[in-house]
Amino acid sequence: MRYLSDVNLRAVLSILVARGGGTVDISNAELYDAMLPGDGRSEGFAIKETSTGIRISLATGRDTETPGRQ
């Protein structure tokens, strides 16, 4: 899986919010930091298929060449 479509992203968010008890509070500062990281580099995601689903993690500098980075 190279990227998450809008449909897949909505599904992932639905699962995460449900796991968080139905509500996830995010401050404006956290949201802005996630949208515009201080180092000027936007973080991507490393997406890996597993035997039972997918694993999504924040991509680090070492993940730059990893297939599925977005």
Secondary structure in CASP SS format (residue, H / E / C, confidence):
PFRMAT SS
TARGET T0000
AUTHOR 0000-0000-0000
METHOD secondary structure of the structure
MODEL  1
M C 1.00
R C 1.00
Y C 1.00
L C 1.00
S C 1.00
D H 1.00
V H 1.00
N H 1.00
L H 1.00
R H 1.00
A H 1.00
V H 1.00
L H 1.00
S H 1.00
I H 1.00
L H 1.00
V H 1.00
A H 1.00
R H 1.00
G C 1.00
G C 1.00
G C 1.00
T C 1.00
V C 1.00
D C 1.00
I C 1.00
S C 1.00
N H 1.00
A H 1.00
E H 1.00
L H 1.00
Y H 1.00
D H 1.00
A H 1.00
M H 1.00
L C 1.00
P C 1.00
G C 1.00
D C 1.00
G C 1.00
R C 1.00
S C 1.00
E C 1.00
G C 1.00
F E 1.00
A E 1.00
I E 1.00
K E 1.00
E E 1.00
T C 1.00
S C 1.00
T C 1.00
G C 1.00
I E 1.00
R E 1.00
I E 1.00
S E 1.00
L E 1.00
A C 1.00
T C 1.00
G H 1.00
R H 1.00
D H 1.00
T C 1.00
E C 1.00
T C 1.00
P C 1.00
G C 1.00
R C 1.00
Q C 1.00
END
